[in-house]
Every structure is written in C-alpha cells, then in structure tokens.
Amino acid sequence: MTVLDSTIVNIALPAAQHDLGISGADKQWAVTAYALAFGGLLLLGGRIADLWGRKRALVTGLVGFALASALGGAAPGGATMFGARALQGVFAALLAPATLSLLAVLFTDTKQRARAFGIYGAITGVGGAFGLILGGFLTEYLSWRWTFFVNIPFAVVATTGALSVIREPADSRHRAPLDIPGGLLATTGLVALVWGFTRTEAADGPGTLTVSLFVASAVLLLAFVRTEAKVRFPLLPLRILTERNRAGAYLVLALAAVPMFGLFLFLTYYLQLVKGYSPVRTGFAFLPVIAGLIVGSTQLSPRLMTRVPPRLVMAPALLLATVSMVLLTRLEVGSAYASLLLPAQLMFGLGTGTALTLAMSLATHGIEPHDTGVASAMVNASQRVGGAVGTALLNTVAASATAAYLTTHTADTTTPAAHQLLQAQALVNGCTQASWWATGILVLATLTSIVLVNAGIPLSSPPSSHVNTTSTTDTEGASQMPER
C-alpha cells in the first residue's frame, strides 16, 4: 500500500490536474506531499513502532491510511487532495517501519533472511510499478478518484491479516520515552529542504525565500544531530549511522530513489502527452521495469548477498541503472518504444532491484531488536526523502528546461501544428535534461557503494546478538518485566 501510493497517483495526475484546476508548477505536490510527510515522520514512526509494538503500529497505520485515502478520493480541489496525500504519508510512516522491522527480528537465518528481503525488495519495486498499471485502469475506466478509494479494501484485508496472523517476538519493544524535540527538528528541517527545492521553480533563480529555506533546513538538521548526541533516549541513536557499511547503504538508498521517482513521473507525461498513450497503455508500458525489479530482487540479489561482498554486487548493479538513464537522455519526440524505452526500463529494473534489496538488508543487519524500528525507519526515510527531494529537483530542472526551450523557439511556430510540435519538443527537452541530472546522481550512488561499503559477506551468519537479546538487551525495560 505504501509503495503503491508513491506512484499510483502519477498516472491519474493529468486527469486530476485538469478536473481540479492544478497548475503545472503545483502538480508535483501530489507526489511530494506524500513523500515528504512519509519521509519526514518515518524516524518518529519507527520509534513509535518500537514503543507500541509493531503489530499495533501496523493496524493503527492501516486504519488511518484508509481514512486519508477516502478524503483524497472525495477532494473538491487541489489543496484538499494535497492535504490528503500528506495525511497518507503520516500513516505510511507507521506502516513501513513496522513491516520492515518485523522482518529484521523474525528472520535471522542466512537463507531465510535473504529470501525474506528478496521478497520485500520485489514488493517495494513492483508495488510502485504496479501502481502505474492499476492507476491506468482506474483512471480510464472509472475515475482518477479511485486511485485513492482502492486503498480502502486493501486496508480491510491487511488489517484482518495483521490481527489474525502476526506474532512479533516478546520483550523486543523499546521502553524509553519518545524524543519529541528530535522529531520536530527532523521533520521541520526536511520540510524546509524540500520546500526550498520546489521554490527554485517558482522563483527566477534562487530568491531570498529559497535561500532562507535552505539555510533554515541546514540549521534545523544540524540542531537535530546535536540534540541526538546529547539526549538520553534519542529518536535516532547516532550509533546506527556511524557504522560505515550501514551509512553507505542509507546513502545509496537515498541517492537511487531520485531517478526512480523521476523515471515514473517524467515518462508518464512523455507517454501520455507526447506519444498519445491512454492511461492503461501507459501503465502497461512500465511492465519492463516490473520484470527487471522482480528478477533483480528475488533472483539475483538473494543468490549473491551470501556469496559475494556487497559492493561487488551493488556497484555493477548501480552502473547498469546509470546506463539506462544515459539511454533516456537520447529521448526524442519520435523515439520508438521497443528500441529505447524498453531496454532502458529493463536495465533500470535489474540494476535497482539488485542493488537496493542488498542495501536494505545490509542497513538492518546486526541491529539490536529494540532498535530495529528506527533502523528500519531510516531505510524508508532514506528512500522517501531522497524521492521527495529528487522529485522536486528533477521537476524544477525539467520545467526550467521546457520553459527555456519554448522561449527560444516560439518564433519558429507559425501554424497550430507547428505549435503543437514545439510543445512536445519542449517537454522532451525537459525530460532529457532531467535524465542527465539523474545520471549524475546514480554515478554518485555507485561511488558511494565503492567507497563506504567495505564489508566482506555480512549476511553469511546471523549475529550473535539476535540469539537471546529479546530478553536481555533492553535493559531500560527488562527489569520491569516479570520473569517468564
């Protein structure tokens, strides 16, 4: 559900934008509002899951997510829809870390862990791509509003399953109080950061407000780090970030999220507005990404993660995704799907599916049970914040390039047909410029995996702390528990 909603609205966005009168500059908030609330609150959501218990956090998140979806589907205007998307993100911040932390504490056997994280990685990737197909069907045959309403039956089924099936380990909760100041600093700092990126499109260059937002973000996030270093029970214990391989995994997840979100957003507009694809056909056009993600996350990554050092898998996989972005820089109005878009999507799916599944497993390996919620939250936060910032950044790059192309070529249009062609060429120019930026970011992700990730084969055996820490590691709360 949480990953599905990262993309399902993309297909429906042109229709919703027309019905609700949303401007071109504001359309990105349908994606960014969700990603920002999701990413900004994940650390707090992860710690709440550790405190309440993962099952309770999961059920609460499901109910809230369903209610927010109902609000979005009934939205009378753009502001209400953006607010509903943000509210979905709030409850998704409970769902995602609760799910991943359950995997981390339940699966410690080498083969089981590899298989579990492979399935999780496949769902993460396929959920986003499946959202494009489902969004196309719902938009074309029902209404864009059903891209929201569809979450309600999903939530009913998931809640029933959670209440009847899930059994989390006993005594694995974090008994410390919540770090509310840290949560406020982290959330406001991330909001300022993404808002600053969105302002770069509205302003003619970096205006005073834009610069102020970036400065405020830096100050707030630095204050968050300083607070976490001093408080007794930090929202994000810095020990989680200071381990070299885990820090590298988080950075790779954040950087790789930028082109992933950009690929879905810009190709959706290219296929519908330039190539004239219907919403359903657009959804099916993303099937190669699904195929690549499934193979990479369920076949390649699980087989390699217990046999090959992680950076020898992550770096080549990220390079493959980089090549796919380079291909998309050659996009033209008349580009053929089979010769350009299909191979680019296959390579992107294979590369990111393999690399990110391994990064998610590496980022949560060896964590004490009472910290699994916040460590899992950092996995999701890295992706969501990277996606939010990346969507804002790439949307700004594409919009600026499109506007510049129109300005310099308007004089050449003398007929309606020429003007229509110019609009298509300008949009393609914006997409290719954004693809170059995405290429550079993937190169940076590749270098990060080479420089920071230096572990041998980290998942070759379960850490000893997992054997009996469920009753001994949480010393703050274990003394209050009765003997069993």
Protein Blocks (a to p, Z undefined) as FASTA:
>chain_A
ZZmmmmmmmmmmmmmmmmnopafklmmmmmmmmmmmmmmmmmmmmmmmmmnopklmmmmm
mmmmmmmmmmmmmpcbfklmmmmmmmmmmmmmmmmmmmmmmmmmmmmcfklmmmmmmmmm
mmmmmmmmmmmmmmmmmmmmmcmklmmmmmmmmmmmmmmmmmmmmccdehiacfbdcdfk
lmmmmmmmmmmmmmmmmmmmmpgcjafklmmmmmmmmmmmmmmmmmmmmmmbdfbafklm
mpmklmmmmmmmmmmmmmmmmmmmmmmmmmmmmnopafklmmmmmmmmmmmmmmmmmmmm
mmmmmmbcfklmmmmmmmmmmmmmmmmmmgcfklcfklmmmmmmmmmmmmmmmmmmmmmm
mmmgoiafklmmmmmmmmmmmmmmmmmmmmmmmmmmmmmmmmmmmmmmmmmpcbfklmmm
mmmmmmmmmmmmmmmmmmmmmmmmmmmmmmmmmcfblklpccfklmmmmmmmmmmlmmmp
ccZZ
